[in-house]
C-alpha cells in the first residue's frame, strides 16, 4: 500500500498539475510511463425508459502515456505520446447473455484488423498552457478511428483556475466554463455554442420543429491537490414539438483513471516541436482535433430504381389515403437525397401518368440540387399536357421545409418565360411569395433572389402590366407577408373593386397584430363604416375582423353601435363575431367587456338581432402545452344564399402557431335566380362561386366553380354533385436532419420526418326546384411521423426508430332552404374515427451484419364525433378509446 501511495504521488505531482504548482493545466514527469484505463460508453433510448431498456455499447482499453519533450524555458509547453492498447468492445450495462451481438467475437473481428491497428497506433499531443495546440496522427487513418482518438485527446485539455473561455476540441470551437473547487475542477461545455461544420436542416415553424437539450460536464477529481481521474458525461435529448412520443435521449460517458507508473523513455532533446515530431516518426502529420465527418456507407442497399419499384404500388391513387403510402413516400425521399440527377430523371421519364404525380411530389420534396435539376429538366411549362404535374411540383415547392435561394431563382426564371396555362403562371408567382417568406424567416431576406422577388411582387401591385394580374400579386403577397406591402394593401382594400378589395383585406388579416397600426385601423374603419364608398359585406366583415385583433376602446364602441344599422344577416354575423370573441377569451375580449358596460351599447335591441349567419371557435384538442382549434364563420345574403363560409384549423404549441388549413367558399350574384333583392352594394355583382385554401401557412391558387351567368347555368344543368379537388397529394411537413459529433468521438445522427397524404375537396350544389343550396368541404389525411436516431462507431451502431401514424377525416356540410324567411339552415361538422398506431424499434448492429433488435407497438382509437358550431353546444370533442395492450417483442436476431 505504501509503494502504491508513492507511485500515485509521483504520477500526480506531474501528470495532474497541482493547484499550488502549475496553474494552467496538466503536466507529466520526466522518464516515466503512466498506465491508465479508459472507457467510453453510449446509451440510447426513448427519453423516459429505464437504463436496462436502452441500447448501446462500451469501448474500453488501457492507455499508456509518456512525456516526449518539454520546453527548456517553461513547463507549460510539452509534447506527450498517447497509446491505446488492450481494446475491448461490449454491451453498455445491459446483460444480454447469448443475445449479445459481441458474444463469441474477438476484438479484431468486431473492430476489424486494419481499424484495430490504426486505433493502437500512438498519437502525439502538443500541449501549451493546458490546451491542445496540435494533434498529430498518421495520414489516411479511418475517420471513425481518428475520431475515437480525438475524443480521448480532448480529455487532456483543461485549466486549474475558474473562468470562462473558448476552447477547440473534438466538439468544435466551444464556450467552456471552469469551476475550480478544492477537490475537483468542473468543466461545463456550452454545446449550443460549438462551431463545427456539420450537415443538417430543420423545419422553421416551431409547431412542426424539434426541441432539443444538450449538456456536457467533465469533472477532474483532485486529491491532495492533484488530479486523480477524469469523468465526462454528455447528454443529448430531443422531442418533436407536435408529437411528444417521438423523442429520444443519447447519453455518452468517458472515464480515464490512473492505475500505475513505471520507468519510461528519456525525453527527446531540442527546442523546436517540429524537430521532436520528426525525430519520433516523420510520417506524423498535424491534423485538426475537431471531429471529422464520418460518411455513411450503405452496403447491399437497393438502387433508386429498385426502391421505387418496391413501393410504387403503395403510391397508386387508390392507396393514398393509407398510412403505408406516406411511409413509402418518406423512405423514398431519403433515398432521393443521396441519388444523382441522371438516376432521378430516368425514373421520371419511365413512369406512367397514374403514379407520376406522387413521384413528382417525392422528387420535389427531396430538396437537393440533383433532384431540382432533374424535375426542372423533366417538366415543360410550355406544354399543356403536364399541367397536373406542374401544379404538383409548384405546391411541393410551396411546402418546402428548408428551401434555398436556388429554388427561388429557378421559379423566378420560369416566371419570366412562357406558359401553356395562365393558371400555372399564377401558381408560380403565388409560390414565389411563399418561398420569400420562408427564406426571410431563416434570415435570408437580403439574398439576391429574395430581393428580386420582393421587387417583382411589389412592382406588380404598384403598376400591374395587366389588370387581371392584380389578384395574382395580391395572393403572392398573402404568402410573402412583406411589411412594405401594407400601404399597397390599404390602397386596394379601400379603392379597389369588390373581389380585389376583399382579397386585399384578407391579406391584411394574415399579418401579425404588431403590423396592424393605428394608421391601418383608420383605413379599415373607413371601409367598415363606409365613410368614402359602399363596400360589399365580405369586405366590411373582414375589415372588422382585422380591427378586432387589437382594437381600441372607440374601435369596439363604434363597431358595436353599428349593429342594428347593418343589413339583416350582417347584423347577426357581427353579433356572433363579438360573442365568439367573448366566449373564446380572445385578446380583444377584455376591451369588449369594458365597452359593454355602457348601456347605450349593451342593450336588448342590439343583441337580439335574428338571422342565420354565425361565427364560432372551438377546441379540437387541448392540453396544458398545446391546443388545436377550429373556427367556422358563415355569412349569408339577405335572401338566404351563401356569401362566404370560412373554416379554419390552427395548431398552437406555447407561443408558436401554425395555420393548418383554411377553406373558404364564396358565392355572389345569385339572387336573380330566385327573384330576390340583392343587399346594398351588391346589386351589380356577376354570378360567381369558388373556393380558396390555405394549407400549412401556404396560400394556394383559388379554384372557380363557375364564373358568370351562362357558366352557372351550364354547370347547373350538367352538375353531378361531385366535389372539386382543391389540393391533393403527398406533402413533406416535418423535416429535421442533424449530424452530432459526440465528444467521445462517436457520431450521432438524427433524422425526423413527417408527411401526409391529403385530399381537400369542396362542392356547392344549388337547386331552384327545391329552393335549396348545399356546400360541402371534405378533408381526408393520412399522417406518418418517423424518427431514426443512431450512434455510430463505424464498426458498431446502436439505433432507435420510432413511428406514429393515423388516418383521419373532417367534413363540413351546410344546407340552406330559402323558400321562406327566416330561412332554414342546417350545419354539421363531423370528425371521423381515427386509429393511432405507434411503433418503437431499438437495435444494435455490427458492421459485419450481426444484430440485436427489440420492438414495441401500441394502438388506440380516437372516436369520431360531431363538433359544435355554436355557443349553445360547446362541449369539446375529444374522446379516446382505451389503448390496446402493448405488444412487446424484445430481444431477437435478425
C-alpha positions in Angstrom: 0.0 0.0 0.0 2.9 2.4 0.9 4.5 1.6 -2.5 1.2 2.3 -4.4 0.8 5.6 -2.5 4.3 6.7 -3.5 3.6 5.8 -7.2 0.4 7.8 -7.1 2.2 10.7 -5.5 4.9 10.6 -8.2 2.4 10.5 -11.0 0.1 13.2 -9.9 2.8 15.6 -8.9 3.5 15.9 -12.6 0.7 14.4 -14.7 -2.2 16.3 -13.0 -0.5 19.6 -12.2 -1.0 20.8 -8.6 -3.2 23.7 -8.0 -0.4 25.1 -5.8 2.2 24.5 -8.6 1.2 24.6 -12.2 -1.7 27.0 -12.7 -2.6 26.3 -16.3 -3.1 22.6 -17.0 -1.8 19.0 -16.8 2.0 18.2 -16.7 3.9 14.9 -16.7 7.2 13.9 -15.0 10.3 13.0 -17.0 11.2 9.4 -17.8 8.0 7.9 -16.5 5.4 5.7 -18.3 1.9 6.2 -17.0 -0.6 3.4 -17.3 -4.3 4.3 -17.2 -7.6 2.7 -18.0 -10.0 4.4 -20.4 -13.6 3.6 -21.4 -16.3 5.3 -23.4 -19.9 4.1 -23.4 -23.1 5.3 -25.0 -26.8 4.7 -24.1 -29.7 5.4 -26.4 -33.4 5.2 -25.5 -36.8 6.9 -26.0 -36.1 9.5 -23.3 -38.2 8.1 -20.4 -37.1 4.5 -20.5 -35.1 2.6 -17.8 -31.3 2.2 -18.3 -31.7 -1.5 -18.8 -34.1 -0.9 -21.6 -31.6 1.2 -23.6 -29.3 0.1 -26.4 -25.7 1.0 -26.7 -22.1 -0.3 -26.3 -18.9 0.2 -24.4 -15.4 0.5 -25.7 -12.7 0.1 -23.1 -8.9 0.0 -23.3 -5.6 0.6 -21.5 -3.8 3.8 -22.2 0.0 4.4 -22.0 1.3 8.0 -21.7 4.9 9.3 -21.8 6.4 12.7 -21.9 8.5 13.1 -25.0 9.5 16.8 -24.8 9.3 19.8 -22.6 10.3 23.3 -23.5 13.5 24.0 -21.6 12.2 27.6 -20.9 8.9 26.6 -19.4 6.9 23.7 -18.0 3.7 24.7 -19.8 4.8 23.7 -23.3 5.2 19.9 -23.8 4.6 17.0 -26.2 3.2 13.8 -24.9 2.6 10.4 -26.6 -0.7 8.6 -26.0 -1.0 4.9 -27.0 -4.3 2.9 -26.8 -3.8 -0.9 -26.0 -5.9 -3.9 -25.0 -9.1 -2.7 -26.7 -12.4 -4.4 -25.8 -16.0 -3.9 -27.1 -19.0 -5.0 -25.1 -22.6 -4.1 -24.2 -23.0 -1.0 -22.1 -24.7 -2.1 -18.9 -27.2 -4.4 -20.5 -26.9 -8.1 -19.7 -27.9 -9.7 -23.0 -26.2 -13.1 -22.4 -26.3 -15.2 -25.6 -28.3 -12.4 -27.3 -25.3 -10.1 -27.2 -24.0 -9.2 -30.6 -20.5 -9.4 -29.1 -20.9 -12.9 -27.8 -18.1 -15.1 -29.0 -16.5 -12.3 -31.1 -12.9 -11.3 -30.6 -11.9 -7.6 -30.7 -10.2 -7.9 -34.2 -13.4 -9.5 -35.5 -15.6 -6.7 -34.1 -13.5 -3.7 -35.0 -11.6 -5.1 -38.0 -7.9 -5.8 -38.2 -7.0 -2.6 -40.0 -9.2 -0.5 -37.8 -7.6 -2.0 -34.6 -4.1 -1.4 -35.9 -4.9 2.2 -36.6 -6.6 2.7 -33.2 -3.5 1.3 -31.4 -1.0 3.5 -33.3 0.3 6.2 -30.9 -0.9 9.8 -31.2 1.1 12.9 -30.2 -0.3 15.9 -28.4 1.4 19.3 -28.2 0.0 20.9 -25.0 0.5 24.6 -24.3 -0.8 26.0 -21.1 -3.1 23.0 -20.7 -4.7 23.3 -24.1 -4.1 21.0 -27.1 -2.3 23.2 -29.7 -1.7 20.4 -32.2 -2.9 16.9 -32.6 -0.5 14.5 -34.5 -1.5 11.3 -36.1 -0.8 9.2 -39.2 -2.4 10.2 -42.6 -5.3 8.3 -44.1 -6.4 6.6 -41.0 -10.2 5.7 -41.0 -12.2 8.8 -39.9 -14.2 6.8 -37.3 -10.9 5.6 -35.6 -9.3 9.0 -35.7 -12.4 10.5 -34.0 -12.2 8.0 -31.2 -8.6 9.1 -30.7 -9.7 12.8 -30.7 -12.3 12.0 -28.1 -9.6 10.7 -25.7 -7.2 13.5 -26.6 -9.7 16.2 -25.7 -9.8 15.0 -22.1 -6.2 16.2 -21.7 -7.4 19.8 -22.3 -8.1 21.7 -19.1 -7.2 24.5 -16.8 -7.0 24.6 -13.0 -8.5 28.1 -12.4 -12.1 29.2 -12.6 -13.2 31.2 -15.6 -15.0 31.2 -19.0 -13.1 30.8 -22.3 -13.3 29.3 -25.7 -11.7 26.0 -26.5 -11.2 24.0 -29.6 -11.6 20.2 -29.2 -13.4 17.4 -30.9 -16.8 19.2 -30.5 -15.5 22.3 -32.3 -14.8 25.8 -31.1 -16.9 25.9 -27.9 -17.5 28.2 -25.0 -16.5 26.4 -21.8 -16.7 27.4 -18.1 -14.4 26.1 -15.4 -15.4 25.9 -11.8 -12.3 25.2 -9.6 -13.0 23.7 -6.2 -10.7 22.2 -3.5 -11.4 18.5 -4.5 -12.3 18.9 -8.2 -12.4 21.1 -11.3 -15.6 21.0 -13.3 -15.7 21.9 -17.0 -19.1 22.8 -18.4 -19.2 23.0 -22.2 -22.0 25.0 -23.8 -22.7 22.6 -26.7 -25.1 25.1 -28.4 -22.2 27.5 -28.9 -19.9 24.9 -30.6 -18.9 25.9 -34.1 -18.4 22.8 -36.2 -19.2 22.1 -39.9 -22.0 19.6 -40.0 -24.8 19.0 -42.5 -28.3 19.4 -41.3 -31.6 21.3 -41.5 -34.8 21.7 -39.7 -38.4 23.0 -40.1 -38.6 26.7 -39.4 -42.1 26.6 -37.8 -41.7 25.6 -34.2 -45.0 23.8 -34.1 -43.5 21.3 -36.5 -40.0 21.6 -35.2 -37.8 19.7 -32.8 -36.9 20.8 -29.2 -33.5 19.6 -28.0 -31.4 20.0 -25.0 -27.6 19.2 -24.8 -25.3 19.2 -21.8 -21.7 18.4 -21.3 -19.9 18.2 -17.9 -16.4 17.0 -17.4 -15.1 16.5 -13.9 -11.4 16.4 -13.0 -11.1 14.8 -9.5 -8.5 16.2 -7.2 -6.9 14.5 -4.1 -4.2 16.2 -2.1 -4.0 19.0 -4.6 -3.6 16.6 -7.6 -5.9 15.3 -10.3 -6.7 11.6 -9.9 -9.4 10.9 -12.5 -11.4 12.4 -15.4 -15.1 11.7 -15.8 -17.1 13.2 -18.7 -20.8 12.9 -19.5 -22.6 14.3 -22.5 -26.4 14.2 -22.9 -28.4 14.9 -26.0 -32.2 14.8 -25.6 -34.9 15.7 -28.2 -38.6 15.6 -28.7 -40.9 16.6 -31.6 -43.0 19.5 -30.5 -46.1 18.3 -32.3 -45.9 14.7 -31.1 -44.1 14.3 -27.9 -44.0 10.5 -28.2 -41.4 11.0 -30.9 -38.5 11.5 -28.6 -35.0 10.2 -27.8 -32.0 10.6 -25.5 -28.4 9.9 -26.0 -26.0 9.6 -23.0 -22.3 9.4 -23.8 -19.8 8.8 -20.9 -16.0 8.8 -20.7 -13.8 7.7 -17.8 -10.0 8.0 -17.6 -8.2 6.7 -14.4 -4.5 6.1 -13.4 -3.6 2.6 -12.4 0.2 2.7 -12.0 3.5 4.2 -13.3 6.9 2.7 -14.2 10.2 3.7 -15.7 9.8 5.3 -19.1 11.9 6.5 -22.0 14.1 9.6 -21.8 12.8 12.9 -23.3 13.9 13.9 -26.8 16.2 16.9 -26.7 15.5 20.0 -28.8 13.9 23.5 -28.7 11.6 23.1 -31.7 8.4 21.0 -31.7 8.7 20.2 -35.4 12.1 18.6 -34.8 10.8 16.5 -32.0 7.9 15.2 -34.0 10.2 14.3 -36.9 12.6 12.5 -34.6 9.7 10.3 -33.3 8.4 9.5 -36.8 8.5 11.6 -40.0 5.1 10.1 -41.0 3.3 12.0 -38.3 1.1 14.9 -39.6 -0.7 17.6 -37.7 -4.4 17.2 -38.2 -7.4 19.1 -36.7 -8.6 17.9 -33.3 -12.1 18.9 -34.3 -14.1 15.8 -35.2 -14.3 15.0 -38.9 -17.4 13.8 -40.8 -17.9 10.1 -40.8 -19.6 9.3 -44.2 -22.4 6.8 -44.2 -21.8 3.7 -46.3 -24.8 1.6 -47.2 -23.8 -2.0 -48.0 -26.2 -4.1 -50.1 -28.7 -1.3 -50.4 -31.1 -1.4 -53.4 -30.7 1.1 -56.2 -33.1 4.0 -56.6 -35.0 2.2 -59.4 -35.3 -1.0 -57.3 -36.5 1.0 -54.3 -39.1 2.8 -56.4 -40.4 -0.5 -57.9 -40.8 -1.9 -54.4 -43.0 1.0 -53.2 -44.7 2.0 -56.4 -48.0 0.2 -55.7 -48.4 2.0 -52.3 -48.4 5.3 -54.2 -51.1 4.4 -56.6 -54.1 6.9 -56.4 -56.5 4.4 -54.7 -53.9 3.8 -51.9 -53.1 7.4 -51.0 -55.5 7.5 -48.0 -53.4 4.8 -46.2 -50.5 5.3 -43.9 -48.4 2.9 -46.0 -48.4 5.5 -48.8 -46.9 8.2 -46.6 -44.4 5.8 -45.1 -43.2 4.8 -48.6 -43.1 8.5 -49.6 -40.8 9.4 -46.7 -38.5 6.5 -47.2 -38.1 7.3 -50.9 -37.3 10.9 -50.2 -34.4 9.8 -48.0 -33.1 7.7 -50.9 -33.6 10.5 -53.4 -31.4 12.8 -51.3 -28.4 10.5 -52.0 -29.2 10.0 -55.7 -27.8 11.6 -58.8 -29.7 13.7 -61.3 -29.5 11.1 -64.1 -30.9 8.3 -61.8 -33.9 10.5 -60.8 -34.6 11.7 -64.4 -34.6 8.1 -65.7 -37.3 7.1 -63.2 -39.4 10.2 -64.0 -39.3 9.5 -67.8 -40.2 5.8 -67.4 -43.2 6.2 -65.0 -46.8 6.1 -66.1 -49.2 9.0 -65.6 -51.3 7.4 -62.7 -48.4 7.4 -60.3 -46.3 10.2 -61.8 -47.9 13.0 -59.7 -46.8 11.2 -56.5 -43.3 10.7 -57.9 -43.2 14.5 -58.6 -44.2 15.2 -55.0 -41.3 13.0 -53.7 -38.6 14.3 -56.1 -39.5 17.9 -55.4 -39.7 17.3 -51.6 -36.1 15.8 -51.6 -34.8 19.4 -52.0 -31.3 18.6 -53.3 -29.6 20.2 -56.2 -29.8 17.0 -58.2 -33.5 16.5 -57.6 -34.2 20.1 -58.5 -32.3 19.8 -61.8 -34.0 16.5 -62.6 -37.5 17.8 -62.1 -36.9 21.0 -64.0 -35.5 19.1 -66.9 -38.5 16.8 -66.9 -41.3 19.4 -66.7 -42.1 21.5 -69.8 -44.1 24.6 -68.7 -44.8 25.4 -72.3 -46.8 22.2 -72.7 -50.4 21.8 -71.6 -50.1 18.0 -71.4 -48.5 18.1 -68.0 -50.4 20.8 -66.1 -51.3 18.5 -63.2 -47.6 17.6 -62.8 -46.6 21.3 -63.0 -49.1 22.2 -60.3 -48.0 19.3 -58.0 -44.4 20.5 -58.4 -45.3 24.1 -57.5 -47.3 23.0 -54.4 -44.4 20.9 -53.2 -42.1 23.9 -53.7 -44.5 26.0 -51.6 -44.5 23.4 -48.8 -40.6 23.0 -48.9 -39.3 22.5 -45.4 -35.9 24.2 -46.0 -35.9 26.0 -49.4 -32.8 27.6 -50.6 -32.1 30.5 -52.9 -31.5 28.2 -55.9 -35.1 27.0 -55.8 -36.4 30.6 -55.7 -34.1 31.6 -58.5 -35.4 28.7 -60.6 -39.0 29.8 -60.2 -38.2 33.4 -61.0 -36.6 32.2 -64.2 -39.6 30.2 -65.0 -42.0 33.1 -64.4 -40.1 35.2 -66.9 -40.7 32.5 -69.6 -43.9 31.5 -71.4 -46.6 29.2 -70.1 -49.2 27.0 -71.8 -51.6 27.7 -68.9 -52.2 31.0 -67.2 -53.3 29.1 -64.0 -49.7 27.7 -63.8 -48.2 31.2 -64.3 -50.4 32.4 -61.4 -49.3 29.5 -59.3 -45.6 30.2 -59.9 -46.0 33.7 -58.6 -48.1 32.6 -55.6 -45.5 30.1 -54.6 -42.7 32.6 -55.1 -44.4 34.6 -52.3 -44.4 31.5 -50.1 -40.6 30.9 -50.7 -39.8 34.6 -50.0 -41.5 34.3 -46.5 -39.7 31.1 -45.7 -36.3 32.4 -46.7 -36.9 35.6 -44.7 -37.8 33.5 -41.7 -34.3 31.9 -42.0 -32.6 35.3 -42.2 -32.4 35.2 -46.0 -34.2 38.5 -46.7 -31.1 40.0 -48.2 -30.4 37.2 -50.6 -30.2 38.5 -54.2 -33.1 36.3 -55.4 -35.3 37.3 -52.4 -34.7 41.0 -53.1 -35.6 40.4 -56.8 -38.8 38.5 -55.9 -39.9 41.2 -53.5 -39.4 43.9 -56.1 -41.4 41.7 -58.6 -44.4 41.3 -56.2 -44.5 44.9 -55.0 -43.8 46.3 -58.5 -46.7 44.1 -59.9 -49.1 45.7 -57.4 -47.8 49.3 -57.9 -48.0 49.1 -61.7 -49.6 45.8 -62.9 -49.0 45.1 -66.7 -52.5 43.6 -66.9 -55.4 44.4 -64.7 -56.1 40.7 -64.1 -52.6 40.2 -62.7 -53.5 42.2 -59.6 -55.2 39.2 -58.0 -52.1 37.1 -58.7 -49.7 39.6 -57.0 -52.1 40.0 -54.0 -52.1 36.2 -53.5 -48.3 36.2 -53.7 -48.2 39.0 -51.1 -50.6 36.9 -48.9 -47.9 34.3 -48.8 -44.9 36.7 -48.5 -46.4 39.0 -45.9 -44.0 41.8 -46.7 -44.3 44.7 -44.2 -43.5 47.1 -47.0 -46.6 45.9 -48.9 -49.1 47.1 -46.3 -49.6 50.6 -47.9 -50.5 49.0 -51.2 -52.9 46.6 -49.5 -54.7 49.6 -47.9 -55.0 51.3 -51.2 -56.5 48.2 -52.9 -58.7 47.4 -49.9 -60.3 50.9 -49.8 -60.4 51.8 -53.5 -60.4 48.5 -55.3 -63.3 46.7 -56.9 -65.3 44.2 -54.8 -63.2 41.0 -55.3 -59.9 42.9 -55.3 -60.9 44.9 -52.2 -62.0 41.7 -50.4 -58.7 39.9 -51.3 -56.6 42.8 -50.0 -58.4 42.8 -46.7 -57.9 39.1 -46.3 -54.2 39.6 -46.9 -54.1 42.2 -44.1 -55.9 39.6 -41.9 -52.8 37.3 -42.3 -50.3 39.8 -40.9 -49.2 39.7 -37.3 -51.1 42.0 -34.9 -47.9 44.2 -34.5 -48.4 45.4 -38.1 -52.0 46.5 -37.5 -51.1 50.0 -36.5 -53.4 52.9 -35.9 -52.9 54.1 -39.5 -54.0 50.7 -40.8 -57.0 50.6 -38.5 -58.0 54.1 -39.6 -58.4 52.9 -43.2 -60.1 49.7 -42.1 -62.6 51.7 -40.0 -63.4 53.8 -43.1 -64.1 50.6 -45.0 -66.3 49.0 -42.4 -68.3 52.2 -41.7 -68.4 53.0 -45.5 -67.2 56.6 -44.9 -66.0 57.1 -48.5 -67.8 54.4 -50.6 -70.1 51.5 -50.3 -68.4 48.1 -49.8 -69.6 44.5 -50.1 -70.5 42.7 -46.8 -67.5 40.3 -47.3 -65.1 43.3 -47.4 -66.7 45.1 -44.4 -66.8 42.0 -42.2 -63.1 41.1 -43.0 -62.1 44.7 -42.2 -63.9 44.4 -38.8 -62.1 41.1 -38.1 -58.7 42.8 -38.6 -59.7 45.7 -36.4 -60.8 43.4 -33.6 -57.4 41.7 -33.5 -56.2 44.6 -31.3 -58.9 47.2 -31.0 -59.0 50.5 -29.2 -62.0 51.5 -27.0 -63.5 53.6 -29.7 -62.9 50.9 -32.4 -65.0 48.5 -30.3 -67.7 51.0 -29.4 -68.2 52.1 -33.0 -68.5 48.5 -34.2 -71.0 47.6 -31.5 -73.0 50.7 -32.2 -73.2 49.8 -35.9 -75.0 46.5 -35.1 -78.7 47.2 -35.8 -77.9 49.6 -38.7 -76.4 46.9 -40.9 -78.1 44.6 -43.4 -80.0 41.8 -41.7 -77.6 38.9 -42.0 -74.6 41.2 -41.4 -76.1 42.3 -38.2 -76.4 38.7 -37.0 -72.9 37.9 -38.3 -71.2 40.8 -36.4 -73.1 40.0 -33.3 -71.9 36.3 -33.3 -68.3 37.5 -34.0 -68.4 39.6 -30.8 -70.0 36.8 -28.9 -67.4 34.4 -30.2 -64.5 36.7 -29.0 -66.0 36.8 -25.6 -66.8 33.1 -25.4 -63.3 32.0 -26.5 -61.5 34.7 -24.4 -59.6 36.1 -27.4 -57.3 39.1 -26.8 -60.0 41.6 -27.7 -62.4 40.2 -25.1 -61.2 42.5 -22.3 -61.7 45.6 -24.3 -65.1 44.5 -25.5 -66.2 43.8 -21.9 -65.1 47.4 -20.9 -67.2 48.8 -23.7 -70.2 46.6 -22.9 -70.5 48.4 -19.5 -72.1 51.3 -21.4 -75.9 50.9 -21.5 -76.1 52.7 -24.9 -74.0 49.9 -26.4 -75.2 46.8 -24.4 -79.0 46.6 -24.7 -81.5 44.0 -25.7 -82.4 45.7 -29.0 -78.9 45.4 -30.3 -78.2 41.9 -29.0 -81.4 40.3 -30.1 -81.0 40.6 -33.9 -82.2 37.5 -35.8 -80.5 35.8 -38.7 -78.7 32.6 -39.7 -75.1 33.9 -40.2 -72.7 32.8 -37.4 -69.2 32.6 -36.2 -67.9 30.1 -33.7 -64.5 28.9 -32.4 -63.8 25.7 -30.5 -61.2 23.2 -29.5 -60.4 20.0 -31.4 -57.9 19.1 -28.7 -56.5 20.9 -25.7 -53.7 20.2 -23.2 -51.5 22.4 -20.9 -48.8 22.7 -23.5 -50.7 22.6 -26.8 -54.1 23.2 -28.4 -55.8 22.6 -31.7 -58.6 24.9 -32.6 -61.2 25.2 -35.3 -63.3 28.1 -36.3 -66.2 28.4 -38.7 -67.9 31.6 -39.8 -70.7 31.7 -42.3 -72.2 34.8 -43.9 -75.4 34.7 -45.8 -77.1 37.3 -48.1 -80.4 38.7 -47.1 -82.1 36.3 -49.4 -80.6 33.3 -47.7 -77.9 32.5 -50.3 -74.4 31.7 -49.0 -72.0 34.6 -49.4 -69.0 33.1 -47.6 -68.1 30.1 -45.4 -64.7 30.1 -43.8 -63.4 27.0 -42.0 -60.0 27.4 -40.2 -57.9 25.0 -38.2 -54.9 26.2 -36.1 -52.4 24.4 -34.0 -50.7 26.1 -31.1 -47.7 25.0 -29.0 -46.6 27.5 -26.5 -46.4 30.8 -28.3 -45.9 29.2 -31.7 -48.8 28.8 -34.1 -49.4 27.0 -37.4 -52.3 27.8 -39.7 -53.1 24.2 -40.5 -55.8 24.8 -43.0 -58.4 27.3 -44.2 -61.1 26.5 -46.7 -63.2 29.4 -47.9 -66.2 29.0 -50.2 -67.5 32.3 -51.7 -70.6 33.0 -53.8 -72.1 36.1 -55.2 -74.7 37.4 -57.7 -77.1 34.5 -57.3 -80.1 36.5 -56.1 -81.5 36.8 -59.6 -82.1 33.0 -59.7 -84.8 33.2 -57.0 -86.0 36.7 -57.9 -84.6 38.1 -54.6 -83.3 41.6 -54.0 -79.5 41.9 -53.5 -78.1 43.6 -50.5 -76.8 47.2 -50.5 -73.6 47.5 -52.6 -74.1 44.1 -54.2 -76.6 45.0 -56.9 -74.3 44.6 -59.9 -72.2 41.6 -58.9 -71.6 38.9 -61.5 -72.6 35.3 -60.7 -69.7 33.6 -59.2 -68.7 30.7 -56.8 -65.3 29.5 -55.9 -63.1 28.1 -53.2 -59.8 29.2 -51.8 -57.5 27.3 -49.5 -54.5 27.9 -47.1 -52.7 24.8 -46.2 -49.9 24.8 -43.6 -49.4 28.6 -43.9 -49.3 28.5 -47.7 -52.0 30.2 -49.7 -52.8 28.1 -52.8 -54.3 29.2 -56.1 -58.1 29.5 -55.7 -60.5 27.2 -57.6 -63.5 28.5 -59.5 -66.8 26.6 -59.6 -68.4 28.9 -62.1 -68.0 32.5 -63.3 -70.8 34.3 -65.0 -74.5 33.6 -65.5 -74.0 31.4 -68.6 -71.3 29.3 -66.9 -73.6 28.9 -63.9 -76.5 27.6 -65.9 -74.3 25.2 -67.8 -72.8 23.9 -64.6 -76.3 23.6 -63.0 -77.6 21.6 -66.0 -74.6 19.3 -66.1 -73.9 19.2 -62.4 -73.1 15.7 -60.9 -72.6 16.8 -57.3 -69.1 15.6 -57.4 -66.6 17.6 -55.3 -63.9 19.7 -56.8 -60.4 19.0 -55.5 -58.6 22.0 -54.1 -55.4 20.2 -53.2 -54.4 16.6 -53.4 -51.0 15.0 -53.0 -48.2 14.0 -50.7 -46.6 16.6 -48.5 -43.4 16.6 -46.5 -44.3 18.6 -43.5 -41.7 17.8 -40.8 -38.1 17.6 -41.8 -35.2 17.6 -39.3 -31.8 16.2 -40.0 -28.8 16.6 -37.7 -25.3 15.2 -37.5 -23.9 15.3 -34.0 -20.3 14.9 -33.0 -20.2 13.4 -29.6 -17.2 14.4 -27.5 -16.3 10.7 -27.0 -15.5 10.5 -30.7 -18.7 8.7 -31.7 -21.0 10.1 -34.3 -24.7 10.5 -33.7 -27.3 11.2 -36.4 -30.9 12.3 -36.0 -33.5 12.1 -38.8 -37.1 13.1 -38.2 -39.6 13.3 -41.0 -43.3 13.7 -41.0 -45.5 13.6 -44.1 -49.1 13.3 -45.1 -51.3 12.3 -47.9 -54.1 14.9 -48.2 -57.2 15.4 -50.2 -59.2 18.7 -49.6 -62.3 19.0 -51.8 -65.4 21.1 -51.9 -68.7 21.3 -53.7 -71.5 23.7 -53.9 -75.0 22.5 -55.1 -77.8 24.8 -56.0 -81.4 23.6 -56.6 -84.1 26.0 -58.0 -86.7 23.3 -57.8 -86.3 22.7 -54.1 -85.1 26.3 -53.4 -82.1 24.8 -51.6 -78.3 25.3 -51.6 -75.7 23.0 -50.1 -72.0 23.4 -49.6 -69.6 20.6 -48.6 -66.0 20.7 -47.6 -64.2 17.4 -47.0 -60.7 16.9 -45.6 -59.0 13.5 -45.7 -55.5 12.9 -44.4 -53.1 10.0 -43.6 -50.2 11.1 -41.4 -47.0 9.4 -40.6 -44.1 10.7 -38.5 -40.8 8.7 -38.4 -37.7 9.2 -36.3 -34.3 7.4 -36.7 -31.6 8.1 -34.2 -28.2 6.3 -34.4 -24.9 6.3 -32.7 -22.1 5.0 -34.9 -18.5 4.0 -34.3 -18.1 2.8 -37.9 -17.8 -0.8 -36.7 -20.8 -1.0 -34.4 -24.0 1.0 -34.4 -26.9 1.5 -32.0 -30.3 2.9 -33.2 -33.7 3.9 -32.1 -36.5 4.0 -34.7 -39.9 5.5 -33.8 -43.1 5.9 -35.9 -46.5 7.3 -35.3 -49.3 7.1 -37.8 -53.0 7.8 -38.3 -55.7 8.3 -40.9 -58.3 11.0 -40.2 -61.1 12.9 -41.8 -63.1 16.1 -41.2 -66.3 17.0 -43.2 -68.4 20.1 -43.1 -71.9 20.3 -44.6 -74.1 23.3 -44.8 -77.7 23.2 -46.2 -79.9 26.2 -46.6 -83.6 26.2 -47.6 -84.6 29.7 -48.8 -88.2 29.1 -49.7 -89.2 31.4 -46.9 -87.7 33.9 -44.4 -86.3 33.3 -41.9 -84.7 30.5 -44.0 -83.8 27.2 -42.5 -80.1 26.4 -42.0 -78.5 23.1 -41.1 -74.8 23.0 -40.4 -72.8 19.9 -39.5 -69.1 19.2 -39.0 -68.0 15.6 -38.3 -64.7 14.3 -37.2 -64.2 10.8 -38.4 -63.0 7.9 -36.2 -59.1 7.9 -36.3 -56.8 5.0 -35.4 -53.5 6.0 -33.8 -50.6 3.5 -34.1 -47.2 3.9 -32.5 -44.1 1.7 -33.1 -40.6 1.6 -31.5 -37.6 -0.4 -32.6 -34.3 -0.4 -30.8 -31.3 -2.2 -32.2 -27.6 -2.9 -32.0 -25.7 -4.0 -35.1 -22.2 -4.8 -36.1 -20.7 -3.7 -39.4 -20.4 -7.5 -40.2 -24.3 -7.7 -40.1 -25.0 -9.4 -36.8 -27.6 -7.6 -34.8 -30.0 -7.4 -31.8 -33.5 -5.9 -32.0 -36.3 -5.0 -29.6 -39.8 -4.0 -30.9 -42.8 -2.5 -29.3 -46.2 -1.5 -30.7 -49.1 0.5 -29.2 -52.6 1.2 -30.7 -55.5 3.4 -29.7 -58.6 4.7 -31.3 -59.8 8.3 -31.3 -63.6 8.2 -31.6 -65.4 10.1 -34.3 -67.8 12.9 -33.2 -69.8 15.9 -34.3 -68.0 19.2 -33.5 -70.2 22.0 -32.1 -70.7 25.0 -34.4 -72.4 27.5 -32.0 -72.2 28.6 -28.3 -75.3 26.6 -27.2 -73.4 23.3 -27.8 -69.8 23.9 -27.0 -68.7 20.6 -25.5 -65.2 19.7 -26.6 -65.0 16.7 -28.9 -62.0 14.6 -27.8 -62.8 11.0 -27.0 -60.1 8.4 -27.0 -60.9 4.7 -26.6 -58.6 2.8 -24.1 -55.4 1.7 -25.8 -54.9 -1.9 -26.7 -52.2 -3.7 -24.7 -48.7 -3.1 -25.9 -47.1 -5.8 -28.0 -43.5 -6.3 -26.9 -41.1 -8.3 -29.0 -37.9 -7.7 -27.1 -34.7 -9.4 -28.0 -34.4 -11.2 -31.2 -32.0 -12.0 -34.0 -32.4 -10.5 -37.5 
